[in-house]
Amino acid sequence: QVQVVESGGGLVQAGGSLRLSCTVSGLTFSALAMGWFRQAPGKERDGVSCITWNGETTTYADSVKGRFTISRDNAKNTLYLQMNSLEPEDTAMYYCASVRESWCGSLFHAHNYWGQGTQVTVSS
């Protein structure tokens, strides 16, 4: 009954931009911290960015600071990730999920709601 749908991925050249979106239904989106996670082939799934329920606090992995911006629109039950200055190292499947740590600390983990993912591929 919980639906989490990511979109906006694609193939871009290094230095390009993409905007990912995640639309959520079946849970109380406005009360949850949300995050973006990514997984490259053969590697673990890592947290990219987290945002608290009201957007007051955002956190980013060191590798994306200054390049990615997370935001949310609670009225639309939608989470966004603006990705600029993309690098080949950003290539991964990107997932949207609720976050266990409501305060969005420097270390955060996905909770129970994973989407199907959207592929981001950055060519050099």
C-alpha positions as CSV (number, residue, x, y, z in Angstrom):
1,Q,0.0,0.0,0.0
2,V,3.0,2.3,0.4
3,Q,4.1,3.6,-3.0
4,V,7.5,5.3,-3.5
5,V,8.3,6.2,-7.0
6,E,11.6,7.8,-8.1
7,S,12.0,9.5,-11.4
8,G,14.3,11.9,-13.2
9,G,17.4,9.8,-13.8
10,G,19.1,9.5,-17.0
11,L,22.4,9.6,-18.9
12,V,24.4,12.9,-18.8
13,Q,27.9,14.0,-19.5
14,A,30.2,15.1,-16.7
15,G,29.4,18.6,-15.5
16,G,25.7,18.2,-16.4
17,S,22.7,18.4,-14.1
18,L,19.7,16.3,-13.3
19,R,16.7,16.8,-10.9
20,L,15.4,13.6,-9.3
21,S,11.9,13.5,-7.8
22,C,10.3,11.0,-5.5
23,T,6.5,10.9,-5.0
24,V,5.2,9.1,-1.9
25,S,1.8,7.8,-1.0
26,G,0.5,5.5,1.7
27,L,2.4,7.1,4.6
28,T,2.5,10.3,6.5
29,F,5.1,12.0,4.3
30,S,4.9,15.4,6.0
31,A,5.9,13.9,9.4
32,L,8.9,12.0,8.2
33,A,12.5,12.7,7.6
34,M,13.3,11.7,4.1
35,G,16.5,10.9,2.3
36,W,18.2,9.9,-0.9
37,F,20.5,6.9,-1.1
38,R,22.5,5.5,-3.9
39,Q,24.1,2.2,-4.8
40,A,26.7,1.5,-7.5
41,P,27.2,-2.0,-8.9
42,G,28.9,-4.3,-6.4
43,K,28.9,-1.7,-3.6
44,E,26.8,-1.0,-0.6
45,R,23.9,1.4,-0.5
46,D,25.0,4.8,0.9
47,G,23.2,7.8,2.2
48,V,23.5,10.8,-0.1
49,S,21.3,13.4,1.6
50,C,18.7,13.8,4.3
51,I,16.0,16.4,5.1
52,T,13.9,16.7,8.2
53,W,10.1,16.8,8.0
54,N,9.9,20.6,7.9
55,G,13.1,21.1,5.9
56,E,14.9,22.9,8.7
57,T,17.9,20.6,8.6
58,T,19.6,19.1,5.6
59,T,22.7,16.9,5.5
60,Y,24.9,15.7,2.7
61,A,27.5,13.2,2.1
62,D,30.9,14.8,1.8
63,S,31.2,13.6,-1.8
64,V,28.2,15.7,-2.9
65,K,28.4,18.8,-0.7
66,G,28.2,21.9,-2.8
67,R,26.8,20.1,-5.8
68,F,23.5,18.5,-4.7
69,T,20.5,20.1,-3.0
70,I,17.7,18.2,-1.3
71,S,14.3,19.8,-0.9
72,R,10.7,18.7,-0.3
73,D,7.2,19.8,-1.0
74,N,5.0,18.4,1.7
75,A,1.8,19.6,0.0
76,K,2.7,17.4,-3.0
77,N,4.2,14.5,-1.0
78,T,7.3,14.9,-3.2
79,L,11.0,14.9,-2.5
80,Y,13.6,16.3,-4.8
81,L,17.3,16.1,-5.4
82,Q,18.9,18.7,-7.6
83,M,22.2,17.4,-8.8
84,N,24.7,19.8,-10.5
85,S,28.3,19.4,-11.7
86,L,27.8,15.7,-12.0
87,E,30.8,13.4,-12.0
88,P,31.3,9.9,-13.2
89,E,31.6,8.8,-9.6
90,D,28.0,9.8,-9.1
91,T,26.9,7.0,-11.4
92,A,24.5,4.8,-9.4
93,M,21.0,3.7,-8.8
94,Y,19.3,6.4,-6.6
95,Y,16.6,5.5,-4.1
96,C,14.2,7.5,-2.0
97,A,13.3,6.4,1.5
98,S,12.1,7.5,4.8
99,V,14.9,8.0,7.3
100,R,15.1,6.5,10.7
101,E,16.9,9.4,12.3
102,S,14.3,12.2,12.4
103,W,17.0,14.8,13.1
104,C,19.0,14.0,10.0
105,G,22.4,13.7,11.6
106,S,25.6,13.2,9.8
107,L,25.0,9.4,9.9
108,F,21.5,8.4,8.8
109,H,19.8,5.2,7.6
110,A,16.9,4.3,5.5
111,H,13.8,3.1,7.4
112,N,11.3,0.8,5.7
113,Y,10.1,2.4,2.5
114,W,12.3,1.9,-0.5
115,G,11.3,2.8,-4.0
116,Q,12.3,1.1,-7.2
117,G,15.1,3.5,-7.9
118,T,16.1,5.6,-10.8
119,Q,19.4,5.1,-12.7
120,V,21.8,8.0,-13.0
121,T,24.7,7.5,-15.4
122,V,27.4,10.1,-15.8
123,S,29.8,9.8,-18.7
124,S,33.3,11.3,-18.7
